[in-house]
Amino acid sequence: MTSELPILYQDERMVAVHKPSGMLVHRSAIAADAQVFALQTLRNQLGRHVYPVHRLDRPTSGLLLFALDPEMAKALGEEFTAHRVHKRYLAVVRGVGPEQDVLDYGLREEDGKRPKSEMPELAAWTAVRRLDSVELPVRIDRYPQVRYSLMEAQPWTGRRHQIRRHLSRRGYPIIGDAKHGKGAHNRFFRDHLESPRLLLAAVGMTIWHPEQARTLQLDAPLADDMRTLFARFGWQGHAPATRVDWHETRPVSLWPAGNDR
C-alpha cells in the first residue's frame, strides 16, 4: 500500500486526500489486523498533526478530509453535524438500478459490540441516481446475461455503511460488498474483471470553509482499478477528474424538514 496519500487540496487549515481501498482512516478495535492508517500516513507525510472530520469505510476509496488544527476540526465537525456537507459517491451495483430515488430505510447502528437487534433504528436518507448500465453475455444466476449499473449516491445522513445497506435493501447490492452483497457476482468481478474490492468511491464534497467564508467544492478522481473498469464498460464519461471550485453561497442542510434527529 502507498507510503504517501495523493493530496487533492491543501491550505493552512485543512487538507483533502485520496484514500485507497483497504486503508483504515485510523486505528480500530474491529480491524486489529490493520497496520497502515490514513491518519498516521498523512501525519508523517506532512510532518504535523492532522484531525479527521469524517470517515470512509475501509474498502471505500476516495476523498477524505482532515483539519490541520483542533479549532478547524471543531468548525468542520459542526458542518457535518448540521448536515450541510454535500457528499457524492459512485457505486457499481448488480442489476439496473432506479433512474432516480430517495432511499429512506431506517438503519440500526453497527458497532460490532452488541447484537444489531439491540441497537436503536435511526433515520437515514440516501439520494440515488442511475448514470449508466451495461449488459454482459455471462450466465451467473439463472439468466444467460447479467446487468450492472453505475449509481450516483448522495447520503443525506451519515449512518455506518449507509450507502451499502440502502442499495442492498433496495435490491441493488454494490459489487465487492462481502457483507451486504452477492458472492457469485463479487467472485465474477474478482476472477474475470480484475475487481476484487468494494466498487464504491467518494468522488465529491461541498463544504463551507469557515475561515474563507466561502463554499469549497472538491471532486476526486477514481482509483486506477475503477477507472480501468469504467473504460471496459464504456463509462469513461462518468469518471471524475480532480477539481477545486469556490462558491459564495453556503450549502443548505440536507436534513429533511419535520423529522427528528
N, C-alpha and C positions, 0 to 999 in steps of 0.2 A: 504494500500500500504506500501511496505517495508520502514523502517526508515533508512536503510543503503543500499548502492549500492554495489553489488559484484565487487571487483577490479580484473581486468584481467591482468593488467600490471601497474607498477609504478616505476619511478625513480625520481631524483631531479628536473626534468624539465617538465615531463608530466605524465598523468595518464589516463588509459583506463578503463571504467566501463561497466557493463551490465545494460542498461536501460530497465525497464519493460514497457510493453504495457500500454498505458493510462497516462504516465507521460510526461509532457512537459519538454523540455530542460531548458527553462527559461520563465519568465512571458511574456504574450502576450495579447494584447487587443482583439484578436479574440477568446480567450478562457478565458473569465473573471471568469468563474466558477471554474477554477483550483486553488488548494491550495497547491499542492506539486509539486516541480520542481527539476530536476536533479541538476542544478547548486547550489541551496541553500542546497539541501540534501548533496551533496558531500563536499561543503564548511564546513558545520557543522561536517561532518564525519571526515574530515582531519584537521580541525581547522586552515585553511588557505584559501586565495583567490584562486579561480580556474577560468580559462578562456576558454569558449567553442570555438573550432576552426571549428566546422561544426555542422550540425543539423540532428536530426531524427524526422520524423513526430510523433505526439503524440501517434497514435496507433501502431507505429512500435517499435518492441523490438530489443535489441541487442547492438552491440559495439558502444560506444560513447567515443570520445577522448577529453581530456581537456589539456591545457597547465597550468603550475603552476607559470608562470611569464609572464609579458607583452612581453618581448623580444622573448620568445619561441612561444607565441601566434602569433606574427607577422611572425616569420620564418615559422611556420607550415601553417599559412594562405597563405603564398606565394606559398607553395607546392600545396595547393588546387586550388588557382587561376591559377596556371600553368598546372593544370590537370595532375599532376604527382602522385596523390594519387589514388591507385587502390582499389576499394571497391567491396565487394561481398555480395550479398543478396540471401536469399532463399524465395520463394513465392509459395503458393498453389493456383492454378488457376482452373477455370472451363474449361473443355474440354481437348483435347490432344494438348498441346502447340507445337510450332515448335521445331524440333530437334535442330536447331541452326539458329540464325538470328541476324541481327543488325537492331534495330528499330530506324528510323531517322525522325520521325514525328516532325515537329516544334511545339513548345508549347507556348501558351500565358501565361504570368505570372498571378498568382492568389494572389492578395494582400488583398482581402476582402474589399477593399475600392471603387474601380472603376469597372464598368462592364468589363467582360473579353474582350468584343469586342473592347474596347478602349485601351487594353494593346498590346504592340508590340509582334509579334511572334518571338521567339528565337530558335536558332538551338539547337537540343537535340539529343543525341545518347545513346542507351542502348543496350548492347550485351546480348542476352538471349540464354539459352540452356536448353533443357528438360533433366532432370536427371532420372525421373521415372513417372509412371502414374498408375492409379487404376480405375477399373470399378466396380460400385456398383449396385446391383439389386433393384434400387429405382426409382420410377416414380416421377419426379419433373416437367419437361416440358411435351412434347408430346411423349417422348420415355420411354420405360419400364426400362431403365437403365441410369445411369449418369457416366460421366468420369471426372476425375480430374487429374491434373499434378503437379509435383514438378518441378519448374523452378528455375534455377540459373540466376540471373540478375547482370550485371556489368555496372553501369552507367558511361559513359564517361564524361557526363556533370552533373550539379547539379541543375536542374530546380525543382521547387516546385512540389511535388507529381509525379515526373518524371516516376518512375517505374510503379506506379499505373495507370497513364494515358496512358503510352505507351502500356502496356499489355492489358488494356481495349480497346484501339483503335484497336489493332491487333485482338481483338475478344476473349481474354482470361483474363477476369477480375479476380482480386485477391479476394479470398473468404474473406468475412468480410468487404469489402470496401463499406461503405454505400453511398458514393458519386459517385464512378465510377463503382460499381459492380452490381450484380443482387440480388434483395431482396429474391427471392424464395430459392436460393442456400445459401445465408447468413443465412436465417432462419433455413434451414435444418442442417447446421453445428452447429448453436446455440442450437437448440432443441434436436438434436439426437446425435451429436458428441462432445458435451461439448466444442465447439469452438466458443465463441460469439464475437471474436475480429478479427481485421485485421491479416491475416496469412502472414505477411511479417516480416522477421528478418534480421538484419545486422549481418553477421557472419564472415566477414573478412575484413582486411585492410592492405595494404602495403604502407608504407610511409617512406620517408627519414628522419632520425634523425639528425638534424643539428649539435648537439653537438658531437654525437658519430661518425658522418661522415660515417654512415652505414645505410642500409635499415632495418627497423623493420617490420616484418610480424606478424600480430596478427590474431588469429582465436578465435571466441567466440562460446560458446555452445548455444543451443536453450533453450528457457524458458521451464519450465516443461510442460505446456499445449501443446506446439507444439511437444515436444519430445514424449508425450503420443499419439498424433495423428499420428506421424510418425510410431510409433510402431504398431498402429492399421492398418495402410495401408501397412505395410511391408517395410517401407523406413528407417529402423534404420541405415543402412549402409551409409546413406547420412547425418546423424546427426553429426555435427562437435563437436569436443572437444576443450577445451582451449589449445592454443598453442602459444608459443613465439619463433620466429626464427630471425636470423640476416643474412643479405646478404651484400656483398661488392658492388654490382652493384646498381647504382641509378635508380629508376623507370623512364621509359620514359614517355613523355607526351602522354595522350590518345586523345588529340585534333586532329581530322583528318586534315592532311595537305591540304592546299589550301582552307580552309574555314575561313571566317571572324568570329571574336568572337562577 
